[in-house]
Amino acid sequence: MSEQAKDVARITDYHAHIYYDPADADSRARAALLREWVAARFPVRMGSWHDVPVGPHPTAMYQIAFQPEVFPTLAPFIMLNRMGLTVLLHPESGRPRDDHTLHAMWMGEVLKVKTEVLRETDA
């Protein structure tokens, strides 16, 4: 096999997508509480609430963007505090399709991402 190891220095940041059901008040409340907890504890960039599917995401969600140095503390925090919500955690390495699929980590139910809307580069 002539495969080469990928350089993790290509990761510029990470995204955590927090999925919820906008028709379920409890689901949205749990998503809001997790958002509040993360914003109060970590240096992150919170994305907008999307109550309808957007981009490759199959259901309502918001995004949390963060730098690689935050990963070792934020990822375990989300793991222990997601309150049953589904979370997609992926790197940003310049290969959007691979980052949302091959390089992704799921917490909870694995959802089908709409890969056809993700561009792919030769990077």
C-alpha positions, 0 to 999 in steps of 0.5 A, spaced: 500 500 500 502 506 497 498 511 502 501 516 505 499 519 512 495 525 512 498 531 516 494 534 521 497 540 520 492 541 515 486 542 520 485 549 520 479 549 525 473 544 527 466 544 526 461 541 531 454 541 528 448 540 534 442 537 531 435 538 534 428 537 532 425 544 531 418 542 532 420 538 539 420 544 544 424 539 549 429 538 543 430 545 542 431 547 549 436 542 550 440 544 544 439 551 547 442 549 554 448 546 550 449 552 546 449 556 553 454 552 556 459 551 551 459 559 549 460 560 557 466 555 557 470 555 551 472 560 546 468 558 540 464 562 534 457 560 534 453 559 528 446 561 527 440 557 528 437 553 522 430 550 523 430 547 516 435 543 513 441 547 510 447 545 506 449 538 507 445 537 513 439 533 513 435 537 519 435 543 523 442 545 527 447 550 529 454 550 528 460 551 533 466 553 530 473 552 534 480 552 533 484 545 534 487 547 541 480 547 544 478 540 541 481 536 547 477 540 552 471 541 548 470 535 544 469 531 551 465 536 554 460 535 548 460 528 549 458 528 556 453 534 555 449 533 549 443 530 553 441 525 547 442 530 541 446 528 535 452 531 534 457 531 528 464 533 529 469 534 523 475 538 521 476 543 516 482 541 512 480 543 505 476 537 503 469 539 505 466 532 503 472 528 506 471 532 512 464 531 513 464 524 511 471 520 512 474 524 517 467 526 521 466 523 528 458 522 530 455 522 537 448 519 537 445 517 531 449 517 524 445 522 519 445 521 512 449 528 510 448 531 503 454 530 500 452 532 493 452 539 495 459 539 498 465 541 493 471 537 493 478 539 492 485 536 490 488 538 496 
